[in-house]
Amino acid sequence: MVEQRLDTTFHALADPTRRGMLATLALGEKSIGELAEPFSMSFAGAAKHVKVLEGAGLVARRKVGRNQLCRLNAGPLAEADKWLRQWEQFWTLRLDRLEALIAEDQQKDIGGRE
């Protein structure tokens, strides 16, 4: 279940337009038309991107009159961040070990030359 949510989140984040929309929504609620403006795209095009973001749980949409307002839901981003941090820890540990081995090897080289 978590893996499927991560797949959906990363798929939504894979597109630069959707990432831009999320950045805009981080500043506050916007209409789909407002989200479309910086990208010079149609309402329909923007709505398709919002639908992907909404499917990933990154955006919540509500209707106010004729406008569809969107707001950021950062929950899935926190889950993705948690997953990425576990790999960051994994690689940091491995690289620290490699650095220690290289330093040890260099010390042996220096000691052997004297």
Z-matrix of the N, CA and C atoms (Angstrom, degrees):
N
C 1 1.457
C 2 1.535 1 110.84
N 3 1.330 2 117.13 1 -47.32
C 4 1.466 3 120.88 2 179.32
C 5 1.520 4 109.82 3 -63.34
N 6 1.329 5 117.02 4 -42.93
C 7 1.468 6 120.48 5 179.85
C 8 1.525 7 110.83 6 -60.14
N 9 1.322 8 117.36 7 -40.60
C 10 1.463 9 120.55 8 -179.81
C 11 1.529 10 110.27 9 -66.03
N 12 1.341 11 117.55 10 -40.33
C 13 1.468 12 120.29 11 177.65
C 14 1.529 13 110.22 12 -64.57
N 15 1.331 14 116.09 13 -40.09
C 16 1.468 15 119.35 14 177.84
C 17 1.523 16 110.91 15 -63.91
N 18 1.330 17 117.17 16 -42.04
C 19 1.467 18 120.84 17 177.86
C 20 1.527 19 110.30 18 -58.17
N 21 1.325 20 116.19 19 -45.13
C 22 1.462 21 121.42 20 -179.02
C 23 1.528 22 110.59 21 -65.35
N 24 1.326 23 116.13 22 -41.63
C 25 1.469 24 120.61 23 179.61
C 26 1.517 25 110.64 24 -64.36
N 27 1.338 26 117.01 25 -49.73
C 28 1.459 27 119.77 26 -178.50
C 29 1.528 28 111.91 27 -66.27
N 30 1.332 29 117.48 28 -33.60
C 31 1.464 30 120.20 29 175.14
C 32 1.528 31 109.81 30 -61.77
N 33 1.318 32 116.74 31 -45.34
C 34 1.467 33 120.74 32 -179.99
C 35 1.529 34 110.86 33 -63.71
N 36 1.333 35 116.99 34 -37.49
C 37 1.461 36 121.66 35 -178.22
C 38 1.529 37 112.73 36 -78.31
N 39 1.316 38 117.14 37 -12.59
C 40 1.472 39 121.10 38 -176.02
C 41 1.531 40 112.49 39 -68.50
N 42 1.305 41 117.79 40 -20.11
C 43 1.458 42 120.84 41 -176.69
C 44 1.537 43 110.29 42 -97.76
N 45 1.335 44 117.89 43 127.91
C 46 1.474 45 120.17 44 -177.90
C 47 1.530 46 113.67 45 -63.31
N 48 1.325 47 117.71 46 -30.56
C 49 1.462 48 120.32 47 177.74
C 50 1.517 49 110.07 48 -65.54
N 51 1.325 50 116.60 49 -43.90
C 52 1.467 51 119.74 50 179.76
C 53 1.527 52 110.96 51 -66.50
N 54 1.336 53 116.78 52 -38.01
C 55 1.472 54 119.17 53 176.57
C 56 1.525 55 110.11 54 -62.64
N 57 1.317 56 116.23 55 -39.51
C 58 1.462 57 120.29 56 177.28
C 59 1.520 58 112.04 57 -63.91
N 60 1.312 59 115.62 58 -40.77
C 61 1.469 60 120.04 59 177.47
C 62 1.525 61 110.46 60 -62.09
N 63 1.328 62 116.74 61 -42.21
C 64 1.468 63 119.80 62 178.67
C 65 1.525 64 110.94 63 -63.33
N 66 1.323 65 116.71 64 -39.74
C 67 1.465 66 120.40 65 178.09
C 68 1.531 67 110.17 66 -61.96
N 69 1.311 68 116.41 67 -40.50
C 70 1.468 69 120.71 68 177.56
C 71 1.526 70 110.42 69 -64.62
N 72 1.330 71 115.98 70 -42.49
C 73 1.464 72 119.96 71 -179.11
C 74 1.530 73 112.45 72 -69.27
N 75 1.316 74 116.97 73 -21.43
C 76 1.467 75 119.77 74 176.48
C 77 1.528 76 110.27 75 -64.69
N 78 1.332 77 116.75 76 -21.89
C 79 1.468 78 121.35 77 178.66
C 80 1.521 79 112.49 78 -86.07
N 81 1.324 80 116.63 79 -11.35
C 82 1.459 81 120.63 80 178.85
C 83 1.515 82 112.30 81 142.74
N 84 1.300 83 114.65 82 172.71
C 85 1.463 84 122.69 83 -177.87
C 86 1.528 85 110.59 84 -62.98
N 87 1.337 86 115.92 85 138.81
C 88 1.467 87 122.17 86 -179.86
C 89 1.526 88 109.56 87 -138.89
N 90 1.316 89 114.78 88 154.90
C 91 1.467 90 119.73 89 173.69
C 92 1.527 91 108.54 90 -81.14
N 93 1.306 92 116.16 91 163.32
C 94 1.462 93 119.81 92 178.00
C 95 1.523 94 109.93 93 -62.37
N 96 1.316 95 117.17 94 -37.75
C 97 1.458 96 120.86 95 177.09
C 98 1.524 97 111.90 96 -60.84
N 99 1.327 98 116.92 97 -41.22
C 100 1.464 99 120.78 98 177.99
C 101 1.526 100 111.14 99 -66.41
N 102 1.326 101 116.61 100 -35.44
C 103 1.466 102 120.42 101 177.70
C 104 1.530 103 111.16 102 -68.49
N 105 1.319 104 116.46 103 -30.59
C 106 1.471 105 121.06 104 -178.33
C 107 1.524 106 112.12 105 -74.49
N 108 1.339 107 117.69 106 -32.64
C 109 1.474 108 122.38 107 -171.83
C 110 1.525 109 115.35 108 -51.29
N 111 1.337 110 120.06 109 -53.40
C 112 1.464 111 118.56 110 -175.58
C 113 1.529 112 113.88 111 -63.87
N 114 1.318 113 116.86 112 -17.23
C 115 1.459 114 121.28 113 -176.08
C 116 1.528 115 112.14 114 -103.24
N 117 1.317 116 116.88 115 3.67
C 118 1.462 117 122.10 116 -178.65
C 119 1.523 118 111.20 117 47.13
N 120 1.321 119 115.04 118 50.69
C 121 1.460 120 119.42 119 179.16
C 122 1.522 121 109.89 120 -122.37
N 123 1.295 122 114.75 121 163.83
C 124 1.459 123 120.73 122 -179.93
C 125 1.525 124 110.19 123 -72.93
N 126 1.315 125 114.66 124 164.43
C 127 1.463 126 120.58 125 175.10
C 128 1.525 127 109.59 126 -59.07
N 129 1.344 128 115.67 127 -43.09
C 130 1.475 129 119.99 128 -178.68
C 131 1.524 130 111.07 129 -62.03
N 132 1.322 131 117.08 130 -41.92
C 133 1.470 132 120.55 131 178.17
C 134 1.517 133 111.44 132 -63.20
N 135 1.326 134 116.41 133 -44.30
C 136 1.459 135 120.63 134 178.70
C 137 1.523 136 110.63 135 -64.73
N 138 1.323 137 116.21 136 -39.09
C 139 1.465 138 120.33 137 -179.51
C 140 1.530 139 111.47 138 -62.64
N 141 1.335 140 116.70 139 -34.98
C 142 1.475 141 119.96 140 177.10
C 143 1.526 142 110.63 141 -64.86
N 144 1.332 143 116.35 142 -42.34
C 145 1.465 144 119.58 143 177.38
C 146 1.528 145 110.91 144 -64.50
N 147 1.320 146 116.41 145 -42.39
C 148 1.473 147 120.51 146 179.17
C 149 1.524 148 109.72 147 -62.37
N 150 1.322 149 117.22 148 -37.36
C 151 1.466 150 120.39 149 179.63
C 152 1.536 151 110.68 150 -62.55
N 153 1.335 152 117.43 151 -40.34
C 154 1.473 153 120.93 152 177.13
C 155 1.530 154 109.83 153 -64.40
N 156 1.331 155 116.43 154 -45.32
C 157 1.466 156 120.75 155 178.99
C 158 1.527 157 110.99 156 -62.92
N 159 1.308 158 115.83 157 -39.90
C 160 1.468 159 121.57 158 178.68
C 161 1.533 160 110.52 159 -65.80
N 162 1.329 161 116.77 160 -41.21
C 163 1.462 162 121.50 161 178.18
C 164 1.516 163 112.47 162 -62.61
N 165 1.329 164 116.03 163 -29.81
C 166 1.466 165 121.21 164 178.03
C 167 1.524 166 111.71 165 -84.82
N 168 1.319 167 116.16 166 -3.67
C 169 1.457 168 120.38 167 -179.94
C 170 1.520 169 113.08 168 79.33
N 171 1.332 170 117.25 169 10.70
C 172 1.467 171 121.41 170 -178.18
C 173 1.524 172 112.97 171 -84.32
N 174 1.320 173 116.29 172 -17.92
C 175 1.455 174 121.98 173 -177.90
C 176 1.524 175 108.95 174 -135.11
N 177 1.331 176 114.61 175 139.61
C 178 1.465 177 121.01 176 171.35
C 179 1.525 178 106.60 177 -111.92
N 180 1.313 179 115.53 178 139.29
C 181 1.464 180 120.24 179 -176.30
C 182 1.530 181 108.31 180 -120.76
N 183 1.341 182 115.49 181 141.48
C 184 1.463 183 120.96 182 174.30
C 185 1.509 184 109.08 183 -140.20
N 186 1.320 185 115.04 184 154.91
C 187 1.456 186 120.21 185 -177.82
C 188 1.525 187 109.44 186 -103.08
N 189 1.324 188 115.43 187 131.46
C 190 1.454 189 121.91 188 174.77
C 191 1.527 190 105.99 189 -128.66
N 192 1.315 191 115.76 190 103.25
C 193 1.468 192 119.74 191 -174.18
C 194 1.515 193 109.30 192 64.04
N 195 1.323 194 116.14 193 -122.78
C 196 1.464 195 120.36 194 178.93
C 197 1.519 196 112.38 195 -93.50
N 198 1.320 197 117.22 196 -7.04
C 199 1.463 198 121.38 197 -178.31
C 200 1.524 199 112.36 198 -90.23
N 201 1.307 200 114.83 199 144.38
C 202 1.458 201 120.78 200 171.92
C 203 1.524 202 106.29 201 -108.02
N 204 1.316 203 116.14 202 113.60
C 205 1.458 204 121.38 203 -178.03
C 206 1.521 205 109.77 204 -98.69
N 207 1.313 206 114.84 205 139.71
C 208 1.461 207 121.26 206 -177.70
C 209 1.522 208 109.07 207 -118.59
N 210 1.316 209 115.10 208 145.42
C 211 1.463 210 119.75 209 173.77
C 212 1.517 211 108.61 210 -136.68
N 213 1.311 212 115.01 211 152.48
C 214 1.464 213 122.21 212 -179.14
C 215 1.513 214 110.34 213 -73.27
N 216 1.324 215 115.73 214 138.41
C 217 1.454 216 122.72 215 169.55
C 218 1.526 217 105.71 216 -119.55
N 219 1.322 218 117.00 217 104.57
C 220 1.465 219 121.12 218 -172.25
C 221 1.529 220 113.83 219 -81.98
N 222 1.316 221 118.86 220 -3.31
C 223 1.466 222 121.18 221 -178.31
C 224 1.519 223 114.33 222 -51.63
N 225 1.334 224 118.54 223 -52.02
C 226 1.465 225 119.37 224 179.21
C 227 1.531 226 113.01 225 -62.61
N 228 1.329 227 117.64 226 -29.53
C 229 1.464 228 120.30 227 176.86
C 230 1.525 229 110.59 228 -66.58
N 231 1.327 230 116.75 229 -37.75
C 232 1.464 231 120.73 230 177.90
C 233 1.525 232 110.48 231 -64.64
N 234 1.323 233 116.32 232 -39.51
C 235 1.464 234 120.76 233 178.12
C 236 1.535 235 110.75 234 -64.58
N 237 1.333 236 116.66 235 -42.50
C 238 1.467 237 120.94 236 178.16
C 239 1.531 238 110.11 237 -65.71
N 240 1.329 239 117.09 238 -39.87
C 241 1.462 240 121.47 239 178.39
C 242 1.530 241 110.24 240 -62.05
N 243 1.313 242 117.02 241 -42.44
C 244 1.475 243 121.21 242 178.41
C 245 1.526 244 110.30 243 -60.45
N 246 1.313 245 116.94 244 -43.98
C 247 1.466 246 121.29 245 179.49
C 248 1.528 247 110.80 246 -63.29
N 249 1.344 248 116.33 247 -45.30
C 250 1.463 249 120.51 248 179.68
C 251 1.528 250 111.81 249 -64.11
N 252 1.327 251 117.16 250 -38.01
C 253 1.468 252 120.58 251 -179.21
C 254 1.529 253 111.76 252 -65.01
N 255 1.327 254 117.51 253 -33.05
C 256 1.467 255 118.62 254 178.19
C 257 1.526 256 109.68 255 -63.78
N 258 1.323 257 117.19 256 -37.73
C 259 1.465 258 120.79 257 178.19
C 260 1.519 259 111.26 258 -73.94
N 261 1.311 260 116.13 259 -32.88
C 262 1.464 261 119.44 260 175.29
C 263 1.523 262 109.79 261 -61.57
N 264 1.329 263 117.25 262 -43.96
C 265 1.473 264 121.36 263 177.74
C 266 1.524 265 110.91 264 -62.73
N 267 1.322 266 116.58 265 -43.51
C 268 1.461 267 121.83 266 179.14
C 269 1.524 268 110.14 267 -56.27
N 270 1.340 269 117.12 268 -51.98
C 271 1.455 270 121.21 269 -176.34
C 272 1.528 271 112.07 270 -71.96
N 273 1.300 272 117.73 271 -33.46
C 274 1.468 273 120.07 272 177.24
C 275 1.522 274 110.02 273 -62.44
N 276 1.312 275 116.78 274 -44.47
C 277 1.467 276 120.97 275 177.87
C 278 1.525 277 110.72 276 -60.68
N 279 1.332 278 116.87 277 -46.07
C 280 1.465 279 120.79 278 -179.64
C 281 1.529 280 111.51 279 -63.14
N 282 1.317 281 116.56 280 -43.66
C 283 1.463 282 120.24 281 -179.30
C 284 1.527 283 111.80 282 -68.75
N 285 1.330 284 116.88 283 -34.91
C 286 1.469 285 119.79 284 175.36
C 287 1.529 286 110.50 285 -63.09
N 288 1.322 287 116.56 286 -40.89
C 289 1.472 288 120.55 287 177.32
C 290 1.529 289 110.97 288 -64.02
N 291 1.315 290 116.39 289 -42.96
C 292 1.460 291 120.98 290 178.70
C 293 1.529 292 110.43 291 -62.36
N 294 1.307 293 117.00 292 -43.75
C 295 1.459 294 121.34 293 178.86
C 296 1.533 295 110.69 294 -60.46
N 297 1.337 296 117.12 295 -41.11
C 298 1.467 297 121.04 296 178.67
C 299 1.531 298 110.50 297 -64.89
N 300 1.319 299 117.58 298 -40.88
C 301 1.459 300 120.58 299 178.58
C 302 1.528 301 111.84 300 -65.11
N 303 1.311 302 116.35 301 -41.06
C 304 1.471 303 120.12 302 178.44
C 305 1.522 304 109.79 303 -64.40
N 306 1.322 305 117.33 304 -44.24
C 307 1.466 306 120.94 305 179.37
C 308 1.527 307 110.51 306 -61.95
N 309 1.317 308 115.75 307 -41.34
C 310 1.476 309 120.80 308 178.62
C 311 1.530 310 110.21 309 -63.43
N 312 1.318 311 116.54 310 -43.35
C 313 1.464 312 121.46 311 179.30
C 314 1.531 313 110.89 312 -64.26
N 315 1.309 314 117.18 313 -40.50
C 316 1.465 315 121.33 314 178.13
C 317 1.530 316 110.90 315 -64.97
N 318 1.312 317 116.47 316 -37.67
C 319 1.470 318 120.30 317 178.36
C 320 1.531 319 110.39 318 -65.13
N 321 1.319 320 116.90 319 -39.38
C 322 1.462 321 121.54 320 177.48
C 323 1.525 322 109.33 321 -63.13
N 324 1.341 323 117.89 322 -42.88
C 325 1.459 324 121.49 323 179.08
C 326 1.525 325 110.94 324 -62.23
N 327 1.301 326 116.93 325 -43.55
C 328 1.453 327 121.58 326 179.84
C 329 1.529 328 110.16 327 -65.71
N 330 1.315 329 116.65 328 -42.93
C 331 1.474 330 122.13 329 179.97
C 332 1.507 331 111.93 330 -66.14
N 333 1.317 332 118.56 331 -32.50
C 334 1.464 333 122.17 332 -179.25
C 335 1.509 334 114.18 333 -76.27
N 336 1.320 335 116.64 334 -19.71
C 337 1.466 336 121.70 335 -176.92
C 338 1.533 337 111.40 336 -84.79
N 339 1.291 338 117.04 337 -21.36
C 340 1.468 339 119.28 338 -174.47
C 341 1.495 340 112.59 339 -72.45
